[in-house]
Every structure is written in C-alpha cells, then in structure tokens.
Amino acid sequence: MQRQFFSKLSWWFVGYLVLVILFGAWVRIAGAGAGCGNHWPLCNGDVVPTAPQAKTIIEFTHRLTSGLCGVFGIGFILWAWKLGDRRLLRAALWTMFFILVEGFVGAVLVKKELVVNDASVSRAVVIGLHLANTLLLVASATAMAWW
C-alpha cells in the first residue's frame, strides 16, 4: 500500500516538475528573470516582496514553486529510506542532488545578472547547464516514480 502511494505521489511530482519548468519558461518569456533584482534567495532584499510589480510576482512565484521541490525531495528521500528500497533511495538522492544544483544554477543566473536581455557567452553556458540539469532532474524523478 505504501509503495503504491509512493509511486502515485512520485508521478504527481514528475508532473509538478513539468509545471515548474513551464513556469520557468514563462519567467523567461515575460522577461521577469530580474523581477527580484540580483538578490538571492531574497527578493529585492525581502523574504516576501512588498508592493511587487508583475515581474516580481512572476519571479517570486517561480522561486516558491522551485523551493517546494526541495521540500518534496527531502520527503522522498526519507520515505524511500523508510521503505528500505535501495534503488528508490538512490533515485531520490539523485533527484535531490539535481534539485540542489538547479537552485545553485538559478542563483548564479540571478547573482551574476545573466537574465532578461543579457546576450553574453556566460549566460549561454549557464542556461545550457540549467537545461541539462533540468533534464537530469526530470529523468531521476521519473526513474524514482517508475521503480
């Protein structure tokens, strides 16, 4: 029974990841990548932005939904450990690793101001790493759900 619920929740998480990724695309489309300034993890120096503009709301929402991935990741690790399945635990650990890398890459984009209309080689490299890591994150979460 617990394994079935773990599986269902894992597949839900894969769907949630896809939505977070699509919302990240919306951040880029809307030009909202600098919506919180170059502050990270804060937004314009605040934990919760006060009197935010639309771009700030878009970027802050993406940060919140992305941050929830970390909470889910920790939960999956603990649950997989409790189930005693090494393969599930390994997939959960890889998923959490890629979540952490995703947060780090996002922080680099913000702190180095490689957002909005930046056309530098640095941005291209970091965006490429962001995409590659995103694909690995989805792959590890999908493996966790599949197993």
LODRENVO-695873 format. One record per atom (N, C-alpha, C): x, y, z; atom name; residue number from 1. Coordinates in Angstrom, 3 decimals. Layout:
residues N
x=X&y=Y&z=Z&atom=CA&nr=NUM
...
***
This chain:
residues 147
x=0.832&y=-1.198&z=0.000&atom=N&nr=1
x=0.000&y=0.000&z=0.000&atom=CA&nr=1
x=0.878&y=1.264&z=0.000&atom=C&nr=1
x=1.912&y=1.261&z=0.854&atom=N&nr=2
x=2.786&y=2.431&z=0.913&atom=CA&nr=2
x=3.550&y=2.628&z=-0.388&atom=C&nr=2
x=3.991&y=1.524&z=-1.004&atom=N&nr=3
x=4.714&y=1.626&z=-2.276&atom=CA&nr=3
x=3.809&y=2.193&z=-3.375&atom=C&nr=3
x=2.530&y=1.792&z=-3.369&atom=N&nr=4
x=1.597&y=2.322&z=-4.362&atom=CA&nr=4
x=1.418&y=3.819&z=-4.183&atom=C&nr=4
x=1.274&y=4.254&z=-2.936&atom=N&nr=5
x=1.109&y=5.685&z=-2.680&atom=CA&nr=5
x=2.382&y=6.442&z=-3.030&atom=C&nr=5
x=3.537&y=5.836&z=-2.708&atom=N&nr=6
x=4.824&y=6.437&z=-3.077&atom=CA&nr=6
x=4.888&y=6.616&z=-4.590&atom=C&nr=6
x=4.482&y=5.589&z=-5.326&atom=N&nr=7
x=4.501&y=5.648&z=-6.788&atom=CA&nr=7
x=3.581&y=6.753&z=-7.308&atom=C&nr=7
x=2.360&y=6.792&z=-6.798&atom=N&nr=8
x=1.413&y=7.820&z=-7.243&atom=CA&nr=8
x=1.928&y=9.226&z=-6.936&atom=C&nr=8
x=2.463&y=9.406&z=-5.742&atom=N&nr=9
x=2.988&y=10.720&z=-5.367&atom=CA&nr=9
x=4.225&y=11.073&z=-6.198&atom=C&nr=9
x=5.034&y=10.069&z=-6.510&atom=N&nr=10
x=6.217&y=10.306&z=-7.352&atom=CA&nr=10
x=5.812&y=10.766&z=-8.747&atom=C&nr=10
x=4.790&y=10.110&z=-9.318&atom=N&nr=11
x=4.320&y=10.531&z=-10.637&atom=CA&nr=11
x=3.704&y=11.929&z=-10.573&atom=C&nr=11
x=2.998&y=12.231&z=-9.489&atom=N&nr=12
x=2.462&y=13.583&z=-9.302&atom=CA&nr=12
x=3.622&y=14.581&z=-9.288&atom=C&nr=12
x=4.716&y=14.223&z=-8.589&atom=N&nr=13
x=5.879&y=15.105&z=-8.501&atom=CA&nr=13
x=6.501&y=15.340&z=-9.880&atom=C&nr=13
x=6.559&y=14.310&z=-10.709&atom=N&nr=14
x=7.077&y=14.486&z=-12.072&atom=CA&nr=14
x=6.212&y=15.513&z=-12.814&atom=C&nr=14
x=4.896&y=15.389&z=-12.681&atom=N&nr=15
x=4.001&y=16.372&z=-13.287&atom=CA&nr=15
x=4.222&y=17.769&z=-12.730&atom=C&nr=15
x=4.413&y=17.850&z=-11.419&atom=N&nr=16
x=4.685&y=19.137&z=-10.775&atom=CA&nr=16
x=5.979&y=19.736&z=-11.326&atom=C&nr=16
x=7.005&y=18.901&z=-11.488&atom=N&nr=17
x=8.266&y=19.390&z=-12.057&atom=CA&nr=17
x=8.056&y=19.977&z=-13.446&atom=C&nr=17
x=7.270&y=19.307&z=-14.250&atom=N&nr=18
x=6.993&y=19.806&z=-15.605&atom=CA&nr=18
x=6.322&y=21.181&z=-15.520&atom=C&nr=18
x=5.381&y=21.336&z=-14.601&atom=N&nr=19
x=4.728&y=22.644&z=-14.437&atom=CA&nr=19
x=5.716&y=23.712&z=-13.976&atom=C&nr=19
x=6.611&y=23.371&z=-13.061&atom=N&nr=20
x=7.627&y=24.324&z=-12.597&atom=CA&nr=20
x=8.541&y=24.710&z=-13.759&atom=C&nr=20
x=8.905&y=23.745&z=-14.578&atom=N&nr=21
x=9.753&y=24.016&z=-15.743&atom=CA&nr=21
x=9.032&y=24.937&z=-16.719&atom=C&nr=21
x=7.762&y=24.648&z=-16.988&atom=N&nr=22
x=6.986&y=25.512&z=-17.889&atom=CA&nr=22
x=6.837&y=26.914&z=-17.314&atom=C&nr=22
x=6.673&y=26.992&z=-16.000&atom=N&nr=23
x=6.587&y=28.314&z=-15.377&atom=CA&nr=23
x=7.928&y=29.041&z=-15.497&atom=C&nr=23
x=9.033&y=28.287&z=-15.404&atom=N&nr=24
x=10.356&y=28.886&z=-15.620&atom=CA&nr=24
x=10.475&y=29.444&z=-17.028&atom=C&nr=24
x=9.893&y=28.736&z=-18.001&atom=N&nr=25
x=9.876&y=29.256&z=-19.372&atom=CA&nr=25
x=9.064&y=30.550&z=-19.431&atom=C&nr=25
x=7.965&y=30.589&z=-18.678&atom=N&nr=26
x=7.156&y=31.812&z=-18.635&atom=CA&nr=26
x=7.963&y=32.968&z=-18.038&atom=C&nr=26
x=8.792&y=32.691&z=-17.040&atom=N&nr=27
x=9.657&y=33.728&z=-16.462&atom=CA&nr=27
x=10.525&y=34.334&z=-17.560&atom=C&nr=27
x=11.100&y=33.477&z=-18.396&atom=N&nr=28
x=11.955&y=33.968&z=-19.489&atom=CA&nr=28
x=11.129&y=34.708&z=-20.536&atom=C&nr=28
x=9.981&y=34.149&z=-20.924&atom=N&nr=29
x=9.133&y=34.777&z=-21.947&atom=CA&nr=29
x=8.670&y=36.158&z=-21.489&atom=C&nr=29
x=8.307&y=36.262&z=-20.205&atom=N&nr=30
x=7.808&y=37.528&z=-19.656&atom=CA&nr=30
x=8.932&y=38.505&z=-19.338&atom=C&nr=30
x=10.174&y=38.077&z=-19.483&atom=N&nr=31
x=11.308&y=38.952&z=-19.143&atom=CA&nr=31
x=11.350&y=39.262&z=-17.661&atom=C&nr=31
x=10.901&y=38.307&z=-16.841&atom=N&nr=32
x=10.794&y=38.544&z=-15.402&atom=CA&nr=32
x=11.963&y=37.984&z=-14.605&atom=C&nr=32
x=13.017&y=37.525&z=-15.279&atom=N&nr=33
x=14.154&y=36.935&z=-14.586&atom=CA&nr=33
x=14.829&y=37.858&z=-13.593&atom=C&nr=33
x=14.712&y=39.158&z=-13.815&atom=N&nr=34
x=15.294&y=40.132&z=-12.893&atom=CA&nr=34
x=14.226&y=40.732&z=-11.981&atom=C&nr=34
x=13.082&y=40.060&z=-11.886&atom=N&nr=35
x=11.962&y=40.571&z=-11.100&atom=CA&nr=35
x=12.263&y=40.747&z=-9.625&atom=C&nr=35
x=13.253&y=40.030&z=-9.126&atom=N&nr=36
x=13.647&y=40.162&z=-7.721&atom=CA&nr=36
x=15.015&y=40.827&z=-7.590&atom=C&nr=36
x=15.447&y=41.497&z=-8.644&atom=N&nr=37
x=16.767&y=42.118&z=-8.610&atom=CA&nr=37
x=17.842&y=41.043&z=-8.619&atom=C&nr=37
x=19.034&y=41.417&z=-8.163&atom=N&nr=38
x=20.099&y=40.416&z=-8.114&atom=CA&nr=38
x=20.220&y=39.821&z=-6.711&atom=C&nr=38
x=19.120&y=39.803&z=-6.000&atom=N&nr=39
x=19.078&y=39.217&z=-4.661&atom=CA&nr=39
x=18.660&y=37.751&z=-4.753&atom=C&nr=39
x=19.375&y=36.911&z=-4.025&atom=N&nr=40
x=19.005&y=35.501&z=-3.952&atom=CA&nr=40
x=19.511&y=34.950&z=-2.638&atom=C&nr=40
x=18.738&y=34.293&z=-1.842&atom=N&nr=41
x=17.381&y=33.816&z=-2.099&atom=CA&nr=41
x=16.308&y=34.868&z=-1.815&atom=C&nr=41
x=16.697&y=36.020&z=-1.317&atom=N&nr=42
x=15.717&y=37.078&z=-1.058&atom=CA&nr=42
x=15.204&y=37.656&z=-2.376&atom=C&nr=42
x=14.119&y=38.391&z=-2.283&atom=N&nr=43
x=13.534&y=39.037&z=-3.455&atom=CA&nr=43
x=13.560&y=40.544&z=-3.206&atom=C&nr=43
x=14.409&y=41.220&z=-3.942&atom=N&nr=44
x=14.614&y=42.662&z=-3.747&atom=CA&nr=44
x=14.976&y=42.987&z=-2.299&atom=C&nr=44
x=15.715&y=42.081&z=-1.679&atom=N&nr=45
x=16.171&y=42.277&z=-0.307&atom=CA&nr=45
x=15.181&y=41.853&z=0.762&atom=C&nr=45
x=14.011&y=41.396&z=0.373&atom=N&nr=46
x=12.974&y=40.993&z=1.327&atom=CA&nr=46
x=12.686&y=39.496&z=1.208&atom=C&nr=46
x=12.240&y=38.900&z=2.323&atom=N&nr=47
x=11.823&y=37.497&z=2.288&atom=CA&nr=47
x=10.567&y=37.372&z=1.427&atom=C&nr=47
x=9.614&y=38.256&z=1.659&atom=N&nr=48
x=8.396&y=38.348&z=0.848&atom=CA&nr=48
x=8.347&y=39.765&z=0.300&atom=C&nr=48
x=8.320&y=39.912&z=-1.016&atom=N&nr=49
x=8.353&y=41.259&z=-1.595&atom=CA&nr=49
x=7.144&y=42.105&z=-1.193&atom=C&nr=49
x=7.406&y=43.365&z=-0.921&atom=N&nr=50
x=6.334&y=44.307&z=-0.590&atom=CA&nr=50
x=6.056&y=45.171&z=-1.817&atom=C&nr=50
x=4.801&y=45.419&z=-2.087&atom=N&nr=51
x=4.360&y=46.215&z=-3.239&atom=CA&nr=51
x=5.034&y=45.752&z=-4.527&atom=C&nr=51
x=4.907&y=44.449&z=-4.856&atom=N&nr=52
x=5.623&y=43.928&z=-6.028&atom=CA&nr=52
x=4.984&y=44.331&z=-7.355&atom=C&nr=52
x=5.837&y=44.442&z=-8.355&atom=N&nr=53
x=5.400&y=44.635&z=-9.738&atom=CA&nr=53
x=5.039&y=43.259&z=-10.301&atom=C&nr=53
x=4.436&y=43.211&z=-11.467&atom=N&nr=54
x=4.045&y=41.939&z=-12.081&atom=CA&nr=54
x=5.253&y=41.016&z=-12.282&atom=C&nr=54
x=6.373&y=41.573&z=-12.748&atom=N&nr=55
x=7.570&y=40.750&z=-12.980&atom=CA&nr=55
x=8.116&y=40.186&z=-11.677&atom=C&nr=55
x=7.987&y=40.943&z=-10.603&atom=N&nr=56
x=8.429&y=40.456&z=-9.293&atom=CA&nr=56
x=7.552&y=39.300&z=-8.844&atom=C&nr=56
x=6.254&y=39.411&z=-9.053&atom=N&nr=57
x=5.328&y=38.335&z=-8.670&atom=CA&nr=57
x=5.644&y=37.070&z=-9.463&atom=C&nr=57
x=5.905&y=37.218&z=-10.754&atom=N&nr=58
x=6.218&y=36.061&z=-11.604&atom=CA&nr=58
x=7.499&y=35.382&z=-11.113&atom=C&nr=58
x=8.554&y=36.145&z=-10.920&atom=N&nr=59
x=9.837&y=35.570&z=-10.478&atom=CA&nr=59
x=9.720&y=34.977&z=-9.077&atom=C&nr=59
x=9.060&y=35.678&z=-8.166&atom=N&nr=60
x=8.915&y=35.194&z=-6.793&atom=CA&nr=60
x=8.112&y=33.892&z=-6.750&atom=C&nr=60
x=7.055&y=33.821&z=-7.557&atom=N&nr=61
x=6.242&y=32.600&z=-7.621&atom=CA&nr=61
x=7.073&y=31.434&z=-8.134&atom=C&nr=61
x=7.911&y=31.690&z=-9.135&atom=N&nr=62
x=8.785&y=30.632&z=-9.649&atom=CA&nr=62
x=9.756&y=30.165&z=-8.564&atom=C&nr=62
x=10.275&y=31.087&z=-7.797&atom=N&nr=63
x=11.177&y=30.714&z=-6.707&atom=CA&nr=63
x=10.454&y=29.881&z=-5.652&atom=C&nr=63
x=9.225&y=30.250&z=-5.338&atom=N&nr=64
x=8.453&y=29.473&z=-4.358&atom=CA&nr=64
x=8.168&y=28.059&z=-4.859&atom=C&nr=64
x=7.701&y=27.957&z=-6.100&atom=N&nr=65
x=7.376&y=26.628&z=-6.633&atom=CA&nr=65
x=8.635&y=25.778&z=-6.768&atom=C&nr=65
x=9.750&y=26.394&z=-7.121&atom=N&nr=66
x=11.017&y=25.669&z=-7.210&atom=CA&nr=66
x=11.490&y=25.239&z=-5.827&atom=C&nr=66
x=11.334&y=26.119&z=-4.856&atom=N&nr=67
x=11.736&y=25.804&z=-3.491&atom=CA&nr=67
x=10.952&y=24.641&z=-2.914&atom=C&nr=67
x=9.687&y=24.541&z=-3.278&atom=N&nr=68
x=8.876&y=23.409&z=-2.822&atom=CA&nr=68
x=9.423&y=22.078&z=-3.330&atom=C&nr=68
x=10.094&y=22.106&z=-4.468&atom=N&nr=69
x=10.715&y=20.878&z=-4.980&atom=CA&nr=69
x=11.706&y=20.324&z=-3.961&atom=C&nr=69
x=12.443&y=21.210&z=-3.298&atom=N&nr=70
x=13.392&y=20.772&z=-2.282&atom=CA&nr=70
x=12.709&y=20.106&z=-1.102&atom=C&nr=70
x=11.576&y=20.661&z=-0.690&atom=N&nr=71
x=10.801&y=20.069&z=0.406&atom=CA&nr=71
x=10.332&y=18.673&z=0.006&atom=C&nr=71
x=9.794&y=18.557&z=-1.210&atom=N&nr=72
x=9.353&y=17.250&z=-1.705&atom=CA&nr=72
x=10.536&y=16.291&z=-1.809&atom=C&nr=72
x=11.671&y=16.799&z=-2.287&atom=N&nr=73
x=12.860&y=15.968&z=-2.426&atom=CA&nr=73
x=13.291&y=15.352&z=-1.108&atom=C&nr=73
x=13.303&y=16.152&z=-0.054&atom=N&nr=74
x=13.657&y=15.645&z=1.281&atom=CA&nr=74
x=12.649&y=14.583&z=1.717&atom=C&nr=74
x=11.381&y=14.855&z=1.477&atom=N&nr=75
x=10.337&y=13.888&z=1.836&atom=CA&nr=75
x=10.512&y=12.557&z=1.120&atom=C&nr=75
x=10.841&y=12.599&z=-0.167&atom=N&nr=76
x=11.038&y=11.361&z=-0.925&atom=CA&nr=76
x=12.252&y=10.582&z=-0.415&atom=C&nr=76
x=13.314&y=11.282&z=-0.049&atom=N&nr=77
x=14.493&y=10.597&z=0.491&atom=CA&nr=77
x=14.124&y=9.856&z=1.770&atom=C&nr=77
x=13.461&y=10.550&z=2.677&atom=N&nr=78
x=13.089&y=9.928&z=3.951&atom=CA&nr=78
x=12.143&y=8.749&z=3.748&atom=C&nr=78
x=11.193&y=8.919&z=2.855&atom=N&nr=79
x=10.209&y=7.876&z=2.590&atom=CA&nr=79
x=10.862&y=6.659&z=1.933&atom=C&nr=79
x=11.734&y=6.900&z=0.949&atom=N&nr=80
x=12.424&y=5.794&z=0.279&atom=CA&nr=80
x=13.310&y=5.048&z=1.281&atom=C&nr=80
x=13.944&y=5.776&z=2.164&atom=N&nr=81
x=14.781&y=5.158&z=3.202&atom=CA&nr=81
x=13.926&y=4.286&z=4.115&atom=C&nr=81
x=12.756&y=4.820&z=4.487&atom=N&nr=82
x=11.843&y=4.064&z=5.347&atom=CA&nr=82
x=11.350&y=2.789&z=4.655&atom=C&nr=82
x=11.116&y=2.868&z=3.348&atom=N&nr=83
x=10.670&y=1.693&z=2.601&atom=CA&nr=83
x=11.783&y=0.652&z=2.464&atom=C&nr=83
x=13.030&y=1.091&z=2.618&atom=N&nr=84
x=14.153&y=0.164&z=2.563&atom=CA&nr=84
x=14.538&y=-0.294&z=1.166&atom=C&nr=84
x=14.117&y=0.444&z=0.167&atom=N&nr=85
x=14.421&y=0.086&z=-1.219&atom=CA&nr=85
x=15.619&y=0.919&z=-1.685&atom=C&nr=85
x=16.748&y=0.259&z=-1.895&atom=N&nr=86
x=17.977&y=0.976&z=-2.271&atom=CA&nr=86
x=17.853&y=1.702&z=-3.602&atom=C&nr=86
x=17.191&y=1.065&z=-4.548&atom=N&nr=87
x=17.036&y=1.690&z=-5.863&atom=CA&nr=87
x=16.207&y=2.967&z=-5.760&atom=C&nr=87
x=15.108&y=2.909&z=-5.014&atom=N&nr=88
x=14.283&y=4.108&z=-4.795&atom=CA&nr=88
x=15.073&y=5.183&z=-4.070&atom=C&nr=88
x=15.817&y=4.781&z=-3.051&atom=N&nr=89
x=16.604&y=5.743&z=-2.282&atom=CA&nr=89
x=17.654&y=6.407&z=-3.167&atom=C&nr=89
x=18.310&y=5.616&z=-3.996&atom=N&nr=90
x=19.320&y=6.177&z=-4.900&atom=CA&nr=90
x=18.680&y=7.191&z=-5.859&atom=C&nr=90
x=17.518&y=6.845&z=-6.409&atom=N&nr=91
x=16.822&y=7.770&z=-7.315&atom=CA&nr=91
x=16.386&y=9.028&z=-6.580&atom=C&nr=91
x=15.916&y=8.877&z=-5.345&atom=N&nr=92
x=15.503&y=10.037&z=-4.547&atom=CA&nr=92
x=16.704&y=10.930&z=-4.231&atom=C&nr=92
x=17.843&y=10.312&z=-3.923&atom=N&nr=93
x=19.058&y=11.098&z=-3.635&atom=CA&nr=93
x=19.537&y=11.844&z=-4.877&atom=C&nr=93
x=19.502&y=11.175&z=-6.037&atom=N&nr=94
x=19.881&y=11.860&z=-7.277&atom=CA&nr=94
x=18.907&y=12.995&z=-7.588&atom=C&nr=94
x=17.625&y=12.755&z=-7.355&atom=N&nr=95
x=16.630&y=13.806&z=-7.577&atom=CA&nr=95
x=16.940&y=15.014&z=-6.707&atom=C&nr=95
x=17.234&y=14.775&z=-5.437&atom=N&nr=96
x=17.553&y=15.883&z=-4.537&atom=CA&nr=96
x=18.842&y=16.581&z=-4.960&atom=C&nr=96
x=19.829&y=15.819&z=-5.399&atom=N&nr=97
x=21.079&y=16.413&z=-5.881&atom=CA&nr=97
x=20.799&y=17.382&z=-7.030&atom=C&nr=97
x=20.004&y=16.935&z=-8.000&atom=N&nr=98
x=19.706&y=17.785&z=-9.150&atom=CA&nr=98
x=18.833&y=18.977&z=-8.764&atom=C&nr=98
x=17.987&y=18.828&z=-7.753&atom=N&nr=99
x=17.220&y=19.972&z=-7.247&atom=CA&nr=99
x=18.174&y=21.017&z=-6.673&atom=C&nr=99
x=19.151&y=20.566&z=-5.904&atom=N&nr=100
x=20.128&y=21.492&z=-5.311&atom=CA&nr=100
x=20.968&y=22.181&z=-6.392&atom=C&nr=100
x=21.391&y=21.422&z=-7.394&atom=N&nr=101
x=22.162&y=22.017&z=-8.496&atom=CA&nr=101
x=21.305&y=23.035&z=-9.236&atom=C&nr=101
x=20.034&y=22.706&z=-9.425&atom=N&nr=102
x=19.112&y=23.623&z=-10.105&atom=CA&nr=102
x=19.018&y=24.953&z=-9.346&atom=C&nr=102
x=18.920&y=24.858&z=-8.026&atom=N&nr=103
x=18.883&y=26.067&z=-7.202&atom=CA&nr=103
x=20.175&y=26.862&z=-7.311&atom=C&nr=103
x=21.302&y=26.156&z=-7.329&atom=N&nr=104
x=22.596&y=26.828&z=-7.450&atom=CA&nr=104
x=22.720&y=27.540&z=-8.794&atom=C&nr=104
x=22.342&y=26.856&z=-9.868&atom=N&nr=105
x=22.423&y=27.452&z=-11.202&atom=CA&nr=105
x=21.483&y=28.658&z=-11.293&atom=C&nr=105
x=20.291&y=28.532&z=-10.728&atom=N&nr=106
x=19.363&y=29.669&z=-10.694&atom=CA&nr=106
x=19.950&y=30.845&z=-9.931&atom=C&nr=106
x=20.619&y=30.557&z=-8.820&atom=N&nr=107
x=21.256&y=31.617&z=-8.033&atom=CA&nr=107
x=22.357&y=32.298&z=-8.838&atom=C&nr=107
x=23.138&y=31.521&z=-9.580&atom=N&nr=108
x=24.198&y=32.100&z=-10.415&atom=CA&nr=108
x=23.594&y=33.021&z=-11.458&atom=C&nr=108
x=22.513&y=32.583&z=-12.103&atom=N&nr=109
x=21.851&y=33.428&z=-13.104&atom=CA&nr=109
x=21.444&y=34.770&z=-12.503&atom=C&nr=109
x=20.893&y=34.729&z=-11.294&atom=N&nr=110
x=20.409&y=35.943&z=-10.641&atom=CA&nr=110
x=21.562&y=36.807&z=-10.139&atom=C&nr=110
x=22.477&y=36.197&z=-9.406&atom=N&nr=111
x=23.573&y=36.963&z=-8.781&atom=CA&nr=111
x=24.512&y=37.578&z=-9.810&atom=C&nr=111
x=24.741&y=36.884&z=-10.917&atom=N&nr=112
x=25.620&y=37.399&z=-11.979&atom=CA&nr=112
x=24.849&y=38.242&z=-12.991&atom=C&nr=112
x=23.541&y=38.425&z=-12.732&atom=N&nr=113
x=22.667&y=39.225&z=-13.586&atom=CA&nr=113
x=22.669&y=38.741&z=-15.037&atom=C&nr=113
x=22.614&y=37.417&z=-15.205&atom=N&nr=114
x=22.578&y=36.800&z=-16.534&atom=CA&nr=114
x=21.130&y=36.553&z=-16.941&atom=C&nr=114
x=20.312&y=37.577&z=-16.794&atom=N&nr=115
x=18.874&y=37.449&z=-17.035&atom=CA&nr=115
x=18.407&y=38.464&z=-18.060&atom=C&nr=115
x=17.162&y=38.375&z=-18.422&atom=N&nr=116
x=16.454&y=39.265&z=-19.345&atom=CA&nr=116
x=17.186&y=39.372&z=-20.681&atom=C&nr=116
x=17.799&y=40.496&z=-20.981&atom=N&nr=117
x=18.372&y=40.719&z=-22.309&atom=CA&nr=117
x=19.875&y=40.482&z=-22.378&atom=C&nr=117
x=20.446&y=39.817&z=-21.413&atom=N&nr=118
x=21.875&y=39.516&z=-21.423&atom=CA&nr=118
x=22.153&y=38.519&z=-22.551&atom=C&nr=118
x=23.067&y=38.887&z=-23.453&atom=N&nr=119
x=23.382&y=38.027&z=-24.595&atom=CA&nr=119
x=24.819&y=37.519&z=-24.522&atom=C&nr=119
x=25.367&y=37.445&z=-23.319&atom=N&nr=120
x=26.764&y=37.049&z=-23.156&atom=CA&nr=120
x=26.961&y=35.542&z=-23.321&atom=C&nr=120
x=28.216&y=35.181&z=-23.537&atom=N&nr=121
x=28.579&y=33.772&z=-23.612&atom=CA&nr=121
x=28.344&y=33.124&z=-22.253&atom=C&nr=121
x=28.605&y=33.864&z=-21.170&atom=N&nr=122
x=28.386&y=33.331&z=-19.823&atom=CA&nr=122
x=26.940&y=32.897&z=-19.643&atom=C&nr=122
x=26.023&y=33.720&z=-20.094&atom=N&nr=123
x=24.602&y=33.370&z=-19.966&atom=CA&nr=123
x=24.288&y=32.124&z=-20.771&atom=C&nr=123
x=24.819&y=32.045&z=-21.986&atom=N&nr=124
x=24.563&y=30.875&z=-22.831&atom=CA&nr=124
x=25.063&y=29.605&z=-22.145&atom=C&nr=124
x=26.235&y=29.661&z=-21.532&atom=N&nr=125
x=26.793&y=28.494&z=-20.848&atom=CA&nr=125
x=25.929&y=28.120&z=-19.649&atom=C&nr=125
x=25.577&y=29.127&z=-18.833&atom=N&nr=126
x=24.789&y=28.848&z=-17.630&atom=CA&nr=126
x=23.393&y=28.352&z=-17.993&atom=C&nr=126
x=22.778&y=28.934&z=-19.002&atom=N&nr=127
x=21.453&y=28.471&z=-19.448&atom=CA&nr=127
x=21.548&y=27.032&z=-19.962&atom=C&nr=127
x=22.626&y=26.715&z=-20.679&atom=N&nr=128
x=22.834&y=25.345&z=-21.151&atom=CA&nr=128
x=22.954&y=24.366&z=-19.989&atom=C&nr=128
x=23.714&y=24.766&z=-18.959&atom=N&nr=129
x=23.834&y=23.923&z=-17.756&atom=CA&nr=129
x=22.485&y=23.778&z=-17.064&atom=C&nr=129
x=21.735&y=24.868&z=-17.024&atom=N&nr=130
x=20.406&y=24.867&z=-16.408&atom=CA&nr=130
x=19.506&y=23.846&z=-17.117&atom=C&nr=130
x=19.501&y=23.878&z=-18.451&atom=N&nr=131
x=18.680&y=22.961&z=-19.226&atom=CA&nr=131
x=19.127&y=21.508&z=-19.035&atom=C&nr=131
x=20.435&y=21.272&z=-19.116&atom=N&nr=132
x=20.944&y=19.906&z=-18.941&atom=CA&nr=132
x=20.582&y=19.369&z=-17.562&atom=C&nr=132
x=20.746&y=20.192&z=-16.538&atom=N&nr=133
x=20.418&y=19.764&z=-15.185&atom=CA&nr=133
x=18.916&y=19.509&z=-15.045&atom=C&nr=133
x=18.109&y=20.349&z=-15.667&atom=N&nr=134
x=16.660&y=20.164&z=-15.627&atom=CA&nr=134
x=16.277&y=18.809&z=-16.211&atom=C&nr=134
x=16.894&y=18.447&z=-17.320&atom=N&nr=135
x=16.603&y=17.153&z=-17.944&atom=CA&nr=135
x=17.035&y=15.998&z=-17.038&atom=C&nr=135
x=18.183&y=16.130&z=-16.391&atom=N&nr=136
x=18.639&y=15.089&z=-15.463&atom=CA&nr=136
x=17.724&y=14.998&z=-14.242&atom=C&nr=136
x=17.240&y=16.142&z=-13.787&atom=N&nr=137
x=16.304&y=16.172&z=-12.661&atom=CA&nr=137
x=15.017&y=15.422&z=-13.017&atom=C&nr=137
x=14.464&y=15.723&z=-14.162&atom=N&nr=138
x=13.233&y=15.045&z=-14.588&atom=CA&nr=138
x=13.497&y=13.547&z=-14.787&atom=C&nr=138
x=14.644&y=13.206&z=-15.339&atom=N&nr=139
x=14.983&y=11.796&z=-15.543&atom=CA&nr=139
x=15.084&y=11.043&z=-14.215&atom=C&nr=139
x=15.745&y=11.639&z=-13.232&atom=N&nr=140
x=15.890&y=10.951&z=-11.946&atom=CA&nr=140
x=14.546&y=10.846&z=-11.223&atom=C&nr=140
x=13.727&y=11.891&z=-11.298&atom=N&nr=141
x=12.404&y=11.841&z=-10.675&atom=CA&nr=141
x=11.520&y=10.811&z=-11.376&atom=C&nr=141
x=11.642&y=10.709&z=-12.696&atom=N&nr=142
x=10.868&y=9.722&z=-13.458&atom=CA&nr=142
x=11.322&y=8.304&z=-13.107&atom=C&nr=142
x=12.626&y=8.113&z=-12.956&atom=N&nr=143
x=13.137&y=6.792&z=-12.548&atom=CA&nr=143
x=12.596&y=6.414&z=-11.173&atom=C&nr=143
x=12.570&y=7.397&z=-10.274&atom=N&nr=144
x=12.029&y=7.146&z=-8.929&atom=CA&nr=144
x=10.563&y=6.714&z=-9.030&atom=C&nr=144
x=9.795&y=7.411&z=-9.848&atom=N&nr=145
x=8.378&y=7.075&z=-9.992&atom=CA&nr=145
x=8.205&y=5.719&z=-10.682&atom=C&nr=145
x=9.020&y=5.446&z=-11.664&atom=N&nr=146
x=8.909&y=4.189&z=-12.419&atom=CA&nr=146
x=9.185&y=2.987&z=-11.516&atom=C&nr=146
x=10.244&y=3.109&z=-10.676&atom=N&nr=147
x=10.622&y=1.992&z=-9.801&atom=CA&nr=147
x=9.680&y=1.843&z=-8.634&atom=C&nr=147
***
